[in-house]
C-alpha cells in the first residue's frame, strides 16, 4: 500500500499542470509587441521566441522625472503597439526529474492582450520543466498565428 501511495504521489508532483485559453488566429506576425524588461527565464524566452518569429519586441523607453522628495520612473510605449505580453513567474528551481528536459522547473502566468480591441487573446497558467514549457509556448504561438 505504501509503495502505491508513493508512486501515485510521485506521479502527481512530477506532472506539469497547464491551464490555457487561446483565441486562435488572432496574432499577426511582424506586429509590435510590448513586454516588460527583465524577469526570469519564461519572460526572457517569450521575448526571444516572439522576436525569432518576426515580431518587433519592445520594452519601452525609460523616462525619469524628478519630484520634490522622490525620483520617479515611467515607461514610454510606442503608439503603434499591437500586443502587450505580461508574465509573472516564480524563480526557476532545479528539479531532478527535469534533468533531461531542460533542468529547470518553471511556474508562471502569461497573458497576451490585443491593444487595438482590448481583448485578451492568451491566458496561460502553467508550470513544468523548461523544454516542455518552451514546446508548449511554440504550440500556443502557432495557434495564435493560425498555423494550427
C-alpha positions as CSV (number, residue, x, y, z in Angstrom):
1,X,0.0,0.0,0.0
2,X,2.8,2.4,0.9
3,X,4.6,1.8,-2.5
4,X,1.4,2.5,-4.4
5,X,0.9,5.8,-2.5
6,X,4.5,6.8,-3.1
7,X,4.1,6.0,-6.8
8,X,0.9,8.0,-7.0
9,X,2.3,11.0,-5.1
10,X,5.4,11.0,-7.3
11,X,3.4,10.9,-10.5
12,X,1.2,13.7,-9.2
13,X,4.1,16.0,-8.3
14,X,6.1,15.3,-11.4
15,X,3.3,16.1,-13.9
16,X,3.2,19.6,-15.4
17,X,-0.1,21.5,-14.9
18,X,-1.3,24.0,-17.5
19,X,-4.5,25.9,-18.0
20,X,-4.6,27.7,-21.4
21,X,-7.2,29.9,-23.0
22,X,-6.3,30.8,-26.6
23,X,-8.1,32.8,-29.4
24,X,-6.7,31.1,-32.5
25,X,-5.7,33.1,-35.5
26,X,-5.7,36.4,-33.7
27,X,-1.9,37.3,-33.8
28,X,-0.2,38.9,-36.8
29,X,3.5,38.3,-37.3
30,X,5.5,41.5,-37.8
31,X,3.5,43.5,-35.3
32,X,5.0,45.5,-32.4
33,X,4.8,43.7,-29.1
34,X,5.5,45.3,-25.7
35,X,6.9,43.2,-22.9
36,X,8.4,44.4,-19.6
37,X,12.1,44.3,-19.3
38,X,14.0,41.9,-17.0
39,X,12.4,38.8,-15.5
40,X,13.2,35.2,-15.0
41,X,13.5,32.6,-17.8
42,X,9.9,32.5,-19.1
43,X,9.8,36.2,-19.7
44,X,13.1,36.2,-21.5
45,X,12.2,33.1,-23.5
46,X,8.9,34.6,-24.7
47,X,10.6,37.8,-25.8
48,X,13.3,35.8,-27.6
49,X,10.7,33.4,-29.2
50,X,8.5,36.3,-30.4
51,X,11.5,38.1,-31.9
52,X,12.6,34.9,-33.7
53,X,9.1,34.6,-35.2
54,X,9.3,38.0,-36.7
55,X,7.6,40.2,-34.1
56,X,9.1,43.6,-33.2
57,X,9.6,43.2,-29.4
58,X,10.0,46.4,-27.4
59,X,10.5,47.1,-23.7
60,X,9.7,50.8,-23.9
61,X,11.8,53.9,-23.3
62,X,12.6,54.8,-19.7
63,X,11.7,58.3,-18.6
64,X,12.9,59.6,-15.3
65,X,11.2,62.6,-13.7
66,X,12.4,64.3,-10.5
67,X,9.9,65.3,-7.9
68,X,10.2,67.1,-4.6
69,X,11.0,64.1,-2.4
70,X,11.4,61.2,-4.8
71,X,12.7,60.2,-8.2
72,X,10.0,58.6,-10.4
73,X,10.5,56.4,-13.4
74,X,7.9,55.7,-16.1
75,X,8.0,54.0,-19.5
76,X,7.0,55.5,-22.8
77,X,5.4,52.9,-25.1
78,X,5.3,53.3,-28.9
79,X,1.9,54.4,-30.0
80,X,1.6,51.6,-32.5
81,X,2.0,48.7,-30.0
82,X,-0.4,45.9,-31.2
83,X,0.1,43.4,-28.4
84,X,1.1,43.5,-24.7
85,X,2.7,40.5,-23.1
86,X,2.6,40.2,-19.3
87,X,4.4,37.4,-17.5
88,X,4.5,36.8,-13.8
89,X,6.7,34.0,-12.6
90,X,8.5,32.5,-9.7
91,X,12.2,31.9,-9.6
92,X,13.1,28.8,-11.5
93,X,14.0,25.8,-9.4
94,X,16.3,22.9,-10.2
95,X,14.3,19.7,-10.2
96,X,15.9,16.2,-10.6
97,X,13.1,15.0,-12.9
98,X,13.8,17.8,-15.3
99,X,17.4,16.7,-15.8
100,X,16.7,15.6,-19.4
101,X,14.1,18.2,-20.1
102,X,16.0,21.5,-19.5
103,X,17.0,21.2,-15.8
104,X,14.7,24.0,-14.5
105,X,11.2,23.8,-13.2
106,X,9.1,26.9,-14.1
107,X,5.9,28.3,-12.5
108,X,4.3,31.2,-14.4
109,X,1.3,33.1,-15.7
110,X,1.3,34.6,-19.2
111,X,-1.2,36.9,-20.8
112,X,-1.2,38.5,-24.2
113,X,-3.7,41.3,-24.9
114,X,-4.6,42.9,-28.2
115,X,-4.2,46.7,-27.6
116,X,-6.4,47.7,-30.6
117,X,-9.5,46.0,-29.4
118,X,-8.7,45.4,-25.7
119,X,-9.2,41.6,-25.9
120,X,-7.1,39.0,-24.1
121,X,-6.0,36.5,-26.7
122,X,-3.9,34.3,-24.4
123,X,-4.3,33.4,-20.8
124,X,-1.9,30.7,-19.7
125,X,-1.2,29.4,-16.1
126,X,1.5,26.9,-16.3
127,X,4.3,25.0,-14.6
128,X,6.6,22.5,-15.9
129,X,10.2,21.7,-17.0
130,X,11.9,24.2,-19.2
131,X,11.9,22.4,-22.5
132,X,8.3,21.2,-22.1
133,X,7.2,24.7,-21.4
134,X,9.1,26.1,-24.4
135,X,7.5,23.4,-26.7
136,X,4.1,24.3,-25.3
137,X,4.8,28.0,-26.0
138,X,5.6,27.2,-29.6
139,X,2.4,25.2,-30.0
140,X,0.4,28.1,-28.4
141,X,2.0,30.7,-30.7
142,X,1.3,28.5,-33.7
143,X,-2.4,28.5,-32.7
144,X,-2.4,32.3,-32.1
145,X,-0.9,32.8,-35.6
146,X,-3.4,30.4,-37.2
147,X,-0.8,27.9,-38.2
148,X,-2.5,25.0,-36.5
